[in-house]
Each structure stands twice: as structure tokens, then as C-alpha cells.
């Protein structure tokens, strides 16, 4: 079993920055692929950023150039650095992990593929 705990959310003005953390425990973290999703009120869950067990990264077009995903296996933690935040980035942000790598399209359309989820952290960007 893997437990994921997100932190770092909060209220920030447009143009500001936040860094989210996803801390994992329970099994070999370095073997996990970890993604960040977000869900805004009334909207479907959206895949935001991905980092594989071998540090390959990918981003949604909406955050490319503004968000950076990284991992520190010595701390069992994945980070999401969010810069130039916009009001439309307001959402609950979740990290999810899986030992199996899924394609971006599969991950985006079927989040239930991921066996491990955090509880979410709220990000609110004011205009």
C-alpha cells in the first residue's frame, strides 16, 4: 500500500507562485509514476503534469511553461512548482501514483486506473 499526502495549497494572487508537495510512504517510491490532477467546481478532473519513475515529464498545454514537476526520491516526494498562476488554475489538486505507466490519454480519461491518491489540496488564485 502507498499513502500520499499533498500540501502547499493556499490562496495566491494572479501572477503569484505556489509549490505543491506530494509525500509518499508505504513502498518503494522511486518505482512509482506520479501525476498531478486538478478538479475545479463543476468540471471534470484534469491531468496537469506527469513524472515517471525515470524522470520523464509531461504537461497539459494549459500549464506548459508555467508549471514544473519534479521528484526527490530521497524524500519520497514529488513537487509541482506553479508560477504565473491564473484564476483558471483554481482547483483542488490531487497527486496520484501507479507502478504501471499509463499513456497520457489513458490517464486523462480514466483516473480510476491509479490505485493511489492523495486527499487533495486547494489552490485558489484571485484576480
C-alpha positions as CSV (number, residue, x, y, z in Angstrom):
1,X,0.0,0.0,0.0
2,X,1.0,3.6,-0.7
3,X,-0.2,6.6,1.2
4,X,0.0,10.0,-0.5
5,X,-0.3,13.4,1.3
6,X,-0.5,16.7,-0.6
7,X,0.4,20.0,0.9
8,X,1.3,23.5,-0.2
9,X,-2.0,24.8,-1.4
10,X,-3.5,28.1,-0.5
11,X,-4.7,31.5,-1.7
12,X,-2.5,33.5,-4.0
13,X,-3.0,36.5,-6.3
14,X,-2.8,36.1,-10.0
15,X,0.8,36.1,-11.2
16,X,2.0,34.5,-8.0
17,X,3.5,31.2,-7.2
18,X,2.9,28.1,-5.1
19,X,4.8,24.8,-4.7
20,X,2.7,21.7,-4.0
21,X,4.2,18.6,-2.4
22,X,3.1,15.0,-2.6
23,X,4.7,13.0,0.1
24,X,4.6,9.2,-0.2
25,X,5.0,6.4,2.2
26,X,4.5,2.6,2.2
27,X,6.6,1.2,-0.6
28,X,9.5,1.9,-2.9
29,X,8.7,5.4,-4.1
30,X,11.3,5.5,-6.8
31,X,9.4,2.9,-8.8
32,X,6.2,4.9,-8.9
33,X,4.9,7.1,-11.7
34,X,3.3,10.1,-10.2
35,X,0.8,12.5,-11.8
36,X,-0.9,15.7,-10.6
37,X,-4.6,16.2,-11.4
38,X,-6.8,19.1,-10.6
39,X,-10.6,19.5,-10.4
40,X,-12.4,22.8,-10.4
41,X,-16.0,23.0,-9.2
42,X,-18.4,21.8,-11.8
43,X,-15.6,20.5,-14.1
44,X,-14.1,17.1,-14.8
45,X,-10.8,16.1,-13.3
46,X,-7.9,17.3,-15.5
47,X,-4.5,15.8,-15.8
48,X,-2.0,18.6,-15.2
49,X,1.6,17.1,-15.0
50,X,3.3,13.8,-15.1
51,X,6.6,12.4,-13.9
52,X,7.7,8.8,-14.5
53,X,9.9,6.6,-12.4
54,X,12.7,7.5,-14.8
55,X,12.0,11.3,-14.5
56,X,10.3,11.8,-17.8
57,X,7.9,14.6,-17.6
58,X,4.9,15.8,-19.5
59,X,2.4,18.7,-19.1
60,X,-1.0,19.8,-20.1
61,X,-1.0,22.6,-22.7
62,X,-2.8,24.9,-20.2
63,X,0.2,24.8,-17.8
64,X,3.1,24.3,-20.1
65,X,5.9,26.8,-19.4
66,X,4.3,27.8,-16.1
67,X,4.3,24.6,-14.0
68,X,7.3,22.3,-13.3
69,X,7.0,18.8,-11.9
70,X,10.0,17.2,-10.1
71,X,10.8,14.5,-7.6
72,X,13.2,13.8,-4.8
73,X,13.4,10.1,-4.2
74,X,15.5,10.6,-1.1
75,X,12.5,12.4,0.5
76,X,9.8,10.3,-1.2
77,X,8.3,13.5,-2.5
78,X,7.0,14.9,-5.8
79,X,6.7,18.6,-6.3
80,X,4.6,20.8,-8.5
81,X,6.1,24.3,-8.8
82,X,3.4,26.6,-10.1
83,X,4.4,30.0,-11.4
84,X,2.4,32.8,-13.1
85,X,-0.8,31.5,-11.6
86,X,-4.1,32.4,-13.2
87,X,-7.6,32.4,-11.8
88,X,-8.4,29.5,-14.0
89,X,-5.8,27.4,-12.1
90,X,-8.1,27.5,-9.1
91,X,-9.0,23.9,-8.2
92,X,-8.4,21.1,-5.8
93,X,-5.1,19.5,-6.8
94,X,-4.5,15.8,-6.3
95,X,-1.5,13.6,-6.8
96,X,-1.9,10.0,-7.9
97,X,0.6,7.2,-8.3
98,X,0.9,3.9,-10.0
99,X,3.7,1.4,-10.6
100,X,2.3,0.9,-14.1
101,X,2.9,3.6,-16.7
102,X,-0.3,4.7,-18.5
103,X,-0.3,6.8,-21.6
104,X,-1.4,10.4,-21.2
105,X,-4.7,9.8,-22.9
106,X,-5.5,6.8,-20.8
107,X,-4.6,8.6,-17.6
108,X,-6.6,11.7,-18.5
109,X,-9.7,9.7,-19.5
110,X,-9.7,7.1,-16.7
111,X,-8.2,8.4,-13.4
112,X,-9.5,5.2,-11.8
113,X,-6.5,3.4,-13.2
114,X,-4.5,4.9,-10.4
115,X,-4.6,2.8,-7.2
116,X,-3.1,5.5,-5.0
117,X,-4.5,9.0,-4.4
118,X,-3.9,11.8,-2.0
119,X,-6.7,13.7,-0.3
120,X,-6.2,16.9,-2.3
121,X,-5.1,20.4,-1.6
122,X,-7.0,23.5,-2.5
123,X,-5.4,26.2,-4.7
124,X,-7.2,29.4,-5.1
125,X,-6.0,32.2,-7.4
126,X,-7.6,35.6,-7.0
127,X,-7.8,38.1,-9.9
